[in-house]
Amino acid sequence: MSVEAWTWTIVILSFALYLGIGYWARVRETAGFYVAGRGVPPVANGAATAADWMSGASFISMAGLISFLGYDGAVYLMGWTGGYVLLALLLAPYLRKYGKYTVPEFVGDRYYSNLARVVAIVSALFVSFVYMVPQLRGVGIVLSRYLGVDVATGVWVAVLVTAFIAVIGGMKGITWTQVAQYTVLISAYLIMGIALSNLLTGNPLPPLSFTFSDFAVRLSQLQVELGFTEYVAPFQNLSALNVFLITLTLMVGTAGLPHVIIRFYTVPRASDARWSAGWALLFIGLLYTTAPAVAVFSKYNLLNTLANKPLEEVRQIDWVAKWEKTGLLKFEDKNGDGILQMSGNKDVNEVTIDRDIIVLSTPEVAKLAPFIVGLVAAGGLAAALSTAAGLLIVMASAISHDLYTRMIYPNASEATKLTIARVVIALVVILAAPFGINPPAFIAQLVAFAFGLAASTFFPAILLGIFDRRMNMQGAVAGMIVGLVFTATYIVGTKYLGWPNFVFGITAEGIGAIGMLLNFLVAYLVSRATPPPPQEIQKLVDEIRVPKGSGAAADH
């Protein structure tokens, strides 16, 4: 069978599986829609959380970023995985002990304020929408290459599949679909990594072959010869300050992402929330320990395949011709000699490779079996779709539960609340689709922005809400507004309005850490200058930290 035939077969079977699970797990009550009835076992929730969090950025873009950034690309590995340690230790069990549905609900109740709730709702919608766009884009890229449709059609396919699962199954349907999606994506990534590692080094274990071979050094030497920066040398693409701040932003952003936090409301007990985080970290680690090896092997193969080769000869390669049609791989013979120059000098370089295609193209570049190529395509789709579904639930619950039910019409019926949630899902995917077709940045960069916004808004508010009984409404609201406005303004200004990185040269990807610090500072100063929270709120804070009484699970 051809690559396209294998891809069609695997993708159709996997989509049928997801849709079947979504239909089987359909719900008719809000507890099932918002938090899967709070009856998901820790292991299953760990797998679902891993799929929910390992978005298209982790599967499609991360190895591409590492292959281009080299040593400096480790910020994504350290930041995204390190954030789960913070989440497991500082947030997850306490939020599950609190026992509500959503992050805005926690913020609104803890800070006894509808204003705080509204700020949290706006932040949740903003962060989730920004994160939603690259997931749709990831599906569009995969389908455009392997199934022969354009990116726009691929994005609309993602919209329809994700909306169907989220609308009929809510969090319950999404949870069990994500368990299946994790199985698909991790199988695809590991099989690709093992095959690639065995082909190039004779060692089938990517982390070991990467550690105990000289491939990184060989790639570094090759890059220097071609005029790129040295692959294994630190701070070639990012300053030491930016490496530190981007890592910190991604860590606290992970711990503050509402679609990840909401997953810990789905387990029976607070202790299960901590176990879920542990299982998720294990499941995530399987991919993240493989990614550096895939990055090195992929970049080495690409350079050897394309650099200093005749242009016409390169265009005869099957995978090159197909990726060139997508517009994500471009050639320009600037000096007219018919030989492709790959160089770190933009004036000399004649090959433009979208970083989002590195992983997807790797099986074909390495001439792996067509089955593996199709499986990797299905894995990329699973990663993007699983995260998109989780984000839809966050946005639906923010409008239907936190805004409508808690603030506008508390006596709404179950049917009304579910209808509103489902309408919100439909509207969100329709609004997000055009941005997925024409995104303002490549996938992993957009994701980094979402993490920065989460770091500067939710993380300080939640952490202070759990551990600082003196933190009051005024402090929390002021901190979140300052963090959100500062971070969003800096990102938009420096990335899209031509502003310089005016805060000590810090890039947009790392500014969330500064926004977080401003949030903490403003929240602390304002809270100490205003009256303390009511006694019942201070008692609530003390009770949240007691590791008992989290409540039994509902029927599942």
Secondary structure as the mmCIF struct_conf table of DSSP 4:
data_model
#
loop_
_struct_conf.conf_type_id
_struct_conf.id
_struct_conf.beg_label_comp_id
_struct_conf.beg_label_asym_id
_struct_conf.beg_label_seq_id
_struct_conf.end_label_comp_id
_struct_conf.end_label_asym_id
_struct_conf.end_label_seq_id
HELX_RH_AL_P HELX_RH_AL_P1 VAL A 3 TRP A 24
TURN_TY1_P TURN_TY1_P1 ALA A 25 ALA A 25
BEND BEND1 ARG A 28 GLU A 29
HELX_RH_AL_P HELX_RH_AL_P2 THR A 30 VAL A 35
HELX_RH_3T_P HELX_RH_3T_P1 ALA A 36 ARG A 38
HELX_RH_AL_P HELX_RH_AL_P3 PRO A 42 TRP A 53
BEND BEND2 MET A 54 MET A 54
HELX_RH_AL_P HELX_RH_AL_P4 GLY A 56 GLY A 56
HELX_RH_PI_P HELX_RH_PI_P1 ALA A 57 SER A 61
HELX_RH_AL_P HELX_RH_AL_P5 MET A 62 LEU A 69
HELX_RH_3T_P HELX_RH_3T_P2 GLY A 70 GLY A 73
HELX_RH_AL_P HELX_RH_AL_P6 ALA A 74 LEU A 86
HELX_RH_PI_P HELX_RH_PI_P2 LEU A 87 LEU A 91
HELX_RH_AL_P HELX_RH_AL_P7 ALA A 92 TYR A 98
BEND BEND3 TYR A 101 TYR A 101
HELX_RH_AL_P HELX_RH_AL_P8 VAL A 103 ARG A 110
TURN_TY1_P TURN_TY1_P2 TYR A 111 TYR A 112
HELX_RH_AL_P HELX_RH_AL_P9 ASN A 114 TYR A 146
BEND BEND4 LEU A 147 LEU A 147
HELX_RH_AL_P HELX_RH_AL_P10 VAL A 151 THR A 201
BEND BEND5 GLY A 202 GLY A 202
BEND BEND6 PRO A 204 PRO A 204
HELX_RH_AL_P HELX_RH_AL_P11 PRO A 206 PHE A 212
BEND BEND7 SER A 213 ASP A 214
HELX_RH_AL_P HELX_RH_AL_P12 PHE A 215 LEU A 226
TURN_TY1_P TURN_TY1_P3 GLY A 227 GLY A 227
HELX_LH_PP_P HELX_LH_PP_P1 PHE A 228 GLU A 230
TURN_TY1_P TURN_TY1_P4 TYR A 231 VAL A 232
BEND BEND8 ALA A 233 ALA A 233
TURN_TY1_P TURN_TY1_P5 PRO A 234 PHE A 235
BEND BEND9 GLN A 236 LEU A 238
HELX_RH_AL_P HELX_RH_AL_P13 ALA A 240 GLY A 256
HELX_RH_AL_P HELX_RH_AL_P14 PRO A 258 ILE A 261
HELX_RH_3T_P HELX_RH_3T_P3 ILE A 262 TYR A 265
BEND BEND10 THR A 266 ARG A 269
HELX_RH_AL_P HELX_RH_AL_P15 ALA A 270 TYR A 288
TURN_TY1_P TURN_TY1_P6 THR A 289 THR A 290
HELX_RH_AL_P HELX_RH_AL_P16 ALA A 291 LEU A 306
TURN_TY1_P TURN_TY1_P7 ALA A 307 ASN A 308
STRN STRN1 PRO A 310 PRO A 310
HELX_RH_AL_P HELX_RH_AL_P17 LEU A 311 ARG A 315
TURN_TY1_P TURN_TY1_P8 GLN A 316 GLN A 316
BEND BEND11 ILE A 317 ILE A 317
HELX_RH_AL_P HELX_RH_AL_P18 ASP A 318 THR A 326
TURN_TY1_P TURN_TY1_P9 GLY A 327 GLY A 327
BEND BEND12 LEU A 328 LEU A 328
STRN STRN2 LEU A 329 PHE A 331
TURN_TY1_P TURN_TY1_P10 LYS A 334 ASN A 335
BEND BEND13 GLY A 336 GLY A 338
STRN STRN3 ILE A 339 ILE A 339
BEND BEND14 GLY A 344 ASN A 345
TURN_TY1_P TURN_TY1_P11 LYS A 346 VAL A 348
STRN STRN4 VAL A 351 ILE A 353
HELX_RH_3T_P HELX_RH_3T_P4 ARG A 355 ILE A 357
HELX_RH_AL_P HELX_RH_AL_P19 ILE A 358 VAL A 365
TURN_TY1_P TURN_TY1_P12 ALA A 366 LYS A 367
HELX_RH_AL_P HELX_RH_AL_P20 PRO A 370 SER A 397
HELX_RH_PI_P HELX_RH_PI_P3 ALA A 398 ILE A 408
TURN_TY1_P TURN_TY1_P13 PRO A 410 ASN A 411
HELX_RH_AL_P HELX_RH_AL_P21 GLU A 414 ILE A 437
BEND BEND15 ASN A 438 ASN A 438
BEND BEND16 PRO A 440 ALA A 441
HELX_RH_AL_P HELX_RH_AL_P22 ILE A 443 PHE A 467
TURN_TY1_P TURN_TY1_P14 ARG A 469 ARG A 470
HELX_RH_AL_P HELX_RH_AL_P23 MET A 473 TYR A 496
BEND BEND17 LEU A 497 LEU A 497
TURN_TY1_P TURN_TY1_P15 PHE A 502 GLY A 505
TURN_TY1_P TURN_TY1_P16 ALA A 508 GLY A 510
HELX_RH_AL_P HELX_RH_AL_P24 ILE A 511 ARG A 528
TURN_TY1_P TURN_TY1_P17 ALA A 529 ALA A 529
BEND BEND18 THR A 530 THR A 530
HELX_LH_PP_P HELX_LH_PP_P2 PRO A 531 PRO A 534
HELX_RH_AL_P HELX_RH_AL_P25 GLN A 535 ILE A 544
TURN_TY1_P TURN_TY1_P18 ARG A 545 ARG A 545
BEND BEND19 VAL A 546 LYS A 548
HELX_LH_PP_P HELX_LH_PP_P3 ALA A 552 ASP A 555
#
